Amino acid sequence: MTAVDRLAGRESELAAIDDFLTGVRSGTGRALALRGEPGAGKTALLLRAAERAAPARVLRATGAEPESQMAFAALHQLLRPVSGLVDALPEAQREAVRGALGLAAPPGGQDRFLVSAGVLSLLAEAAVPDGLVCVVDDFQWVDRASADALLFAARRLGADGVGLLFAARDTAEARHALKDVPGLTVAGLAAADAARVLAARSAVPPVPDVAALVAAATGGNPLALRETAGLLTPEQLTGRAPLPDPLPVGDGIGAVYGEQIARLPADTRLVLLVAALEGLGDLRLVLRAAARLGAAADALESAEAAGLLDVEPTGIRFRHPLIRSAVHTGASAADRRAVHRALAAESEEAGDTGRRARHRAEAALGPDEDIAAELAGAADLDRARGGYADAARTLVRAADLTPDRRTRSRRLKDAAVAAWLGGRPGQARSLLAAAREAAGDGGPSADITQLGGRFELHSGDAAEALRTFLTAAEQAAEQIAEAILPILADAAEAASYVGDTDAAVLIGRRAEALPDPGDPADAFLRDVLIGTGALQGGDRRGGAGRLRRALDAVPDDGFDAVHLLWAAAAASLLGEGDAAARFGARAGRVARVSGMVGTLPVVLESTATAERVNSAFALSAALSEEGLALARETGIANSAAAHLANLAVCAAVRGAETDARAYAHEALAIAIPHRLGLRVGVASYALGLLDLGLGRFEQAHERLTALTTAGPGAGHPAAVWGSTADRVEAAVGAGDLDAARAAVGFLERWSANATSPRSQALLARCRALVAEDGAAPDLLRRSLDLLATDSAAAYDRARTALLLGERLRRERRVGEARPHLRHAAEAFGRLGAVPWERRALGELRAAGEAGDRAEPAALATLTSQELRIARLVAEGLPNRDVAARLFLSTRTVEYHLYKVYPKLGVTSRTELARLLTQPPT
């Protein structure tokens, strides 16, 4: 049958593929998934795409069922021809990809996204100069590590000239895996085209009625049409004899192959089974294993003559996946075990311990600790390479083969960790439950309990996570004392999410009872826990002293992102939002450099908040958009809620009411049932700030007061403190001076130990709002003076200038009021704070000056992606490192910079750095 006949009736699919290829050749990144039932013609379409891709380079890979649990097997197949380009990648990505492809020892325990980012960079390198098309067939059988890396790349293709073309069976699992990839369903052929295919394969041309019947019975499936045509007699095709009932279609196609295989010589069936279970298509390995079982060297010839497979110098390829399935199904369990034993022996001689372990496991008849331990070792290698999802599946099999209950429990726990790190939170929870059950009468270990708390903290009920961590701490006291401090830190994090001050006090006392740790990082963490507990327990002097000691011990370099986040939390508890912002920004930089993308969504929560506190609302929103996407990719729902809440605040500052409400309500939909008090507080604060900016003082007063009195998340210390200045202003605007004075009193107590100028300026501003008219201007001027040298306080300075201008105008001191109102209006305009700018311009007009809207800052013209890139370039990073930190290709970074420069009116990296680092005015 000709290629043309194989593509009969596929005009629309071919047009879509041609459009895909045109985009790739023009330098655009594209991804497309072909989905359909077996035999629909997906492979023929892929072959046509490969033929038409020129001048673009083509890379190919095909998923194989026996390889589906071997991490990076498909990726190795796909990228082997371009492995020489790995040296061009950034260092961390280079080592990760080398480890994943087996080109070097893996770094060990690396983040799976680091490999994915490296794959994206490698594809971009391979696309130079004419583009690259990656053709991946049988995607449903691609190992999870390879699939994750390719889908990660597919979501981030930009101006790379890279095209990813997948073909998969149309199953629920494949649809879910490929949900973010534009899809094309390869359905059955229309009646006329089906008749054409049938005629091309039949012994004689079928009459129209017979063609129509066969087309309907096969659903237009091209493979079913071809195979059925070969089984019909001339009498049946011409209508002189009845058609068989039922036709050999659907599952019957597999039966047809089974019948063909059953007629082959025994040696040929044996070597076919070896090829089916080996999976790689390694001709020499297949023949050696078959010979070990007594098969003749020429045993493949009958199978090749029957058209079941192709034998080439490079390997063996089954003509259709159903043939492999039929070989497997038709063999006895004993024969399959014998073949796996032979393949294990050959893999051992080849030095491939991972394959040896898996073949031994498939040959096992029952629990066997020797095999289980070897399989667990293979999983360790997968984890070291970043193939966590595949490691989880291997560890589950190892646990099945483990005789000892406690060892089985430990391996199931390890499988749960691997599944979580592999982005399968549902599977991780199920495996952890199995680990608890396997522990038996002795109960689960502290680390199993702690792990359950972490799963809950990331994507479940924070209050339940807190309870779980406290239980784990009690277990650790009996089992492994050195584990208590990190468990208490987890409990403190959960308590901060919930806003449970009693738990924070308890955790602080437990931390204080621990011996002084020798490690400086542990000593810092212990001080933070003790200080937090003391402060929230009422000992403000002692707690503040302990927190100050902790912050004084933070080195300029050397702390990881997690410890820097604790430093940010400590500074926040001291009322020093500006210091907290600095630590949060540092944590983000450290996390990006480390390449631990799996932790980045949580780190970006603080980094995005830091930029918002520092008046960089556009960058804050851009970071939260990035964090939200990563949180959704990694299954960290509670981090997604945090980013949604921050996006709501940024939208509220802009006065984008529809966006602010949408983000806030989506955040609340996650945060309320998960009892995330802080997230509830921030989302609710966003709605109050929106009302305040739009001049709806009564509604703002009601919303912001509710944060302290009622409802889910009410009373969360960080939310209450963070909203106090706005609550004071809303209460004054609503005429409730008693409430305003009470809020000022709260802020005075909270800020009693704060030493930063910004915290003092905020307090002075709030005192001015409830002060007698004569004292208010001086307090507001003091606030402005305290902020004069703070380049990151543009928003707070504008808010204070607006209040001072309003007060002076009401006192009829319009000449003094105008400069402050003018400054506020201009600053709000540059920051994109539209409702605040409108309010300042209204006051300025009332003071006798016709103010015009300011031009937004040049940065406001950038997209979120452009802004993230520009910021990193301004820090002095080369394009390659920017790409590595943002999980983009270098070509995508270059493409965006090409657009950034003219938008900002700069021509060099030096000018860009100067523009982005100059203080806001």
Secondary structure, DSSP 8 states (H G I E B T S, - for coil): --HHHHTTT-HHHHHHHHHHHHHHHTT--EEEEEEE-TTSSHHHHHHHHHHH-TTSEEEEEE--GGGTTSTTHHHHHHHGGGGGGGGGS-HHHHHHHHHHTTSS---SS--HHHHHHHHHHHHHHHTTTT-EEEEEE-GGGS-HHHHHHHHHHHTT--TT-EEEEEEEE--HHHHHHTTTS-EEE-----HHHHHHHHHHHSSS---HHHHHHHHHHHTT-HHHHHHHHTTS-HHHHTTSS---SS-S-THHHHHHHHHHHHTS-HHHHHHHHHHHHH-S--HHHHHHHHHHTT--TTTHHHHHHTTSEEEETTEEEESSHHHHHHHHHHS-HHHHHHHHHHHHHHHHHTT-HHHHHHHHHHH--S--HHHHHHHHHHHHHHHHHT-HHHHHHHHHHHHHT--SHHHHHHHHHHHHHHHHHTT-HHHHHHHHHHHHHHHGGG---HHHHHHHHHHHHHHS-HHHHHHHHHHHHHHHHHH-GGGHHHHHHHHHHHHHHHT-HHHHHHHHHHHHTS---SSHHHHHHHHHHHHHHHHHTT-HHHHHHHHHHHHHT--SS---HHHHHHHHHHHHHTT-HHHHHHHHHHHHHHHHHHT-GGGHHHHHHHHHHHHHHTT-HHHHHHHHHHHHHHHHHHT-HHHHHHHHHHHHHHHHHHT-HHHHHHHHHHHHHHHTTTT-HHHHHHHHHHHHHHHHHTT-HHHHHHHHHHHHHSSTTTT-HHHHHHHHHHHHHHHHHTT-HHHHHHHHHHHHHHTTT--SHHHHHHHHHHHHHHS-TTTHHHHHHHHHHHHTT-TT-HHHHHHHHHHHHHHHHHTT-HHHHHHHHHHHHHHHHHHT-HHHHHHHHHHHHHTT---------GGGGS-HHHHHHHHHHHTT--HHHHHHHHT--HHHHHHHHHHHHHHHT--SHHHHHHHHHS---
